[in-house]
């Protein structure tokens, strides 16, 4: 049984992400954890010492959180009515990122699914701060669903790689499970830097070919900017899901730290599955 964590702030974006999770895993036995975290807006020394005006604020917020979660749980059970799925609710006085990390560990979570706000104002922002921190710290895959995305089966998957890591079938199981369920084609995208693959990269590529088998097509494009290459491929092909391995030695890490993100605008308009480093 898959254990899937669904953090929510009850916004449209988070509900969209939850809906996506219920749809894409409709045929899988899943236990969904609906999670909401809360922090008093005046959480400081005054709160900690028990200012009379703040006594009971935490209890009120917990009760409100539980009520909203119960309503959402009932709504989802009624809307999807799937015997393969069970739901539990979880509320906590904690930051979102810390509670996600703790719940992933304590409950043996296999996947976190969450929404993102996308670009705001004139700034080009990859994800919200919480989403970025969850992706970078989680010890399990994270599936991010962008705003305004209308559900479609993941028939075409884009998997960019630089062949710098040793691929592991077990670690790639989130990708393989989805591809097997939907008969998806996995488009492996390598962006050439003008040099031939090293012997190690060739070895890694052969290992990946063996793991993916006939579900994959391998593409090599001459472009030094991985972000440009991904955007161009998505524009040319009808891609339904983007998948990457988050590894500190590869371009995945650079996507989150290089200022070029804000200049180019890496717009994720399709669901984005990030697999933790091997």
N, C-alpha and C positions, 0 to 999 in steps of 0.2 A: 504494500500500500504506500502510495506517495504521501508524504507529509509536506503540505504547502502553506507557507506563512503569508498572510495577506494583511500588511499594515494599511491602516486607513485613517484619514482625518475627516472622512465623510464628505469629501469634496467630489465634484463630478469626475475629476481626473482619477482619483483612487477607486471610485465605483466602476469606472471604465476598465481599469486594470483588473479588478476582481471579476468583472463580467468576462473578460478575455480568458482568465484562468479557468473559469467554469466551462467555457466553450471549448477551448483547445484540449482540455483534459476530460471531455465529456464521457469518453469510453474507458477511462482509467479509474481504478479504485483509489479515491483520494480522501484524506482527512485534512480539511481546511481549518486553519487557525486565523480567525478574524481578530486583529490586534489593534488596539488604540492606546496611545500613551498620552499622558497629560502632565503638565507642569504648571503650578500656579504662576500667574504673570508677575507676582511679587516674590518669587522664590529667591530670597536673599537672607541676610543675617536676621532681619526683622521677623521673617517667617519662622526661621529656625528657633528663635528664642521664644516663640509663642506669643506674639503681639495679640492682645485681646480682640482686636478687630479682625484678625485672621484665623482665629480658632474655628475649626470645622470646615475651612475652605477646601482642604484636601478631600474630606468626606463628601462634600457637595459635588466636587468635580468627578470623584470616582462614581458616584451614583448617576450623574449625568452621562458619563462615559458608558456605563453598563446599560443604561436605558437605550442609548443610541445603538449600541452593539446588538442588543436583543431585537430591536426593530429591524436592523439590517439583516440579521440572521433569519428572522421570520420572512422578510421580503425575498431573500435569496432562495430559501427553501420552497417558497410558494412559486417563485418565478421559474426555477430550474427543475425542481421536483425530480432529482436524479438519484436513484437507489445506489449508485456507485459512490455517492458523495456523502460525507458527514461533516458537520460544522461544530466547532467549539469557539467560544469567545474568550478573549483575554484582554484585560485592561491593566495598566500599570502606571504608577507614579515614577516616571523615569524619562530619560530622553529617548527619542525614537531609535537612534543608532545603538545605544547601549542595550535597549530592550530587545532589539532584533538579534544582536550578538548573543545575548544570554538565552533567548528562546531557541535560537538555532542549535545551541549547544545542549540545552536541557531537554528539548523535545526531539532531537535528532531530525531536524528539518532538512528536507531534500532540496527545496527550492523556495526562494522568496520572490513574490510577484508584487510590483509596485508601480504606481503611476509617476509621471514627471510633468512639471509645468512647462518645460521647453524654454524657448527664448523669451526674454522679457525686455520690453522697451527697445532701446537702440543697441543694447548689448547682446551679443550672440553667446548664449550660455548653453553648454551641453546638457546639463541636468541641474536640478536643484541641489543644494549643499547636502541635504540628508541622503539623497539618492547616491551621490558620488561617494560619500563616506560608507554607505552600506556596501556598495560595489567593491570598494577597496579593502574593506575589513572582513566581509563575510567569508566564512569557510565553506559556503555552498553556493551553487549558481544563483544568479539574480536575473530575473526577467523584468525588463522595464517596458512599460506600455506608454507611448506618447499620447498627448491629448488629441482629440478629434479623430483617432484611428477607428475606422469601422472594421469590425471583425471579418477576416477572410482566412481560409485554411492556409497553413504554411506550405504551399506546394513548391515554392522556389525559395531556397535558403542561401544566403550569402555568407561565406566563411572566409574572411581575409586572414592570411597568415604569412609569416616570413620564413617559415621552416626552421626557426631557431630553437625549437623545443622538441623534446621526445614525446610523442603523442601516446596517450594511454587510453585504451578502449573503455575502461571503467570510468575514467574522468570525462570522456566524451559521451557518456551514456545519455545525458539530457538531450543532446543533439541527435544521437542515434535513435532514441525512443520516439522523438517527434517525427523524424524522417521515416521510420518504419511504420508508424501509425498512419501517416498520410500519404505514403509513397512519394515523399518529397525528393526533389533533385537538389543536391548540395553543390553549390558553385564555389569551389575553392579558388580564392583570388590571391595571386602573388604579384606584388608590385616590384618590378625589376629596378635595380639601382644602376644598371648598366654593366654589371659584372655577372659572370657565370656563378651558379650555385656552388658553394664549397662542398667538399666531400661529406661533411656533417649534414649540411642542408639536404643534399641528395638522399642521404640515409633517412633523414626525418621525413622527407617527401614520400619515399617508398613505404615507410611505416604507415603514413597517413593513408596512402592509396590502399594498403592492405586492410586497414580498419574500416574505411568507408566503402570499399568494394565498388559495385556498379551503381551505387546511389550518387556518385560524385562526377562532376566535370571539373577539370583543372584549367584555370585561365592564368595567363601570364601577361601583364600589361606593363608597357614602358612608361613609368611615371614615378618621379621621386617623392611625390606627396601622396601619402596613403589616404588622407582625407579626401583629396580630389578624386582619387581613383575609386573610392567607395561611392562617393556621390555620383560620379559618372556612370558607374556600373548600375547603380540603382535607377538612374534616369533612363538607361538604355533597356534594362531588363525589368520584368515585373517581379520584384523581390518582395516576399511576404514576411521574412524574418531575417534579421541580422544576428550572427553569432560570432563571438570572439573569445579567445582565451586571455584572461587578465594575467599577464606575466611580466614581472619587473624588468626582464631582460629584452622585452619585445616592444613593438610600437603601441601595444595596448596601453601600457603605462603612460607613454608620451601623450596619448590622447587626452589624459586628464591633467597634465601638468604643463604642456607647452602653450605659450601665449597665442600660437598660431590658430588655436581653436576659435578664439574670439575674432580673429581677422577673417578667417575663411568661412566660419559658420558651419559647423558639423551638425546639420539638421537631421536628427533621427525622426523620421516620419513613419517608421514601421517598428514593431516590437523588436527589442534588442536583448538578446540573451548573453550574459557575461558569465563565463565559466572560470572559477578561481584558478590561480596558478598551480601547475602540476608540482 
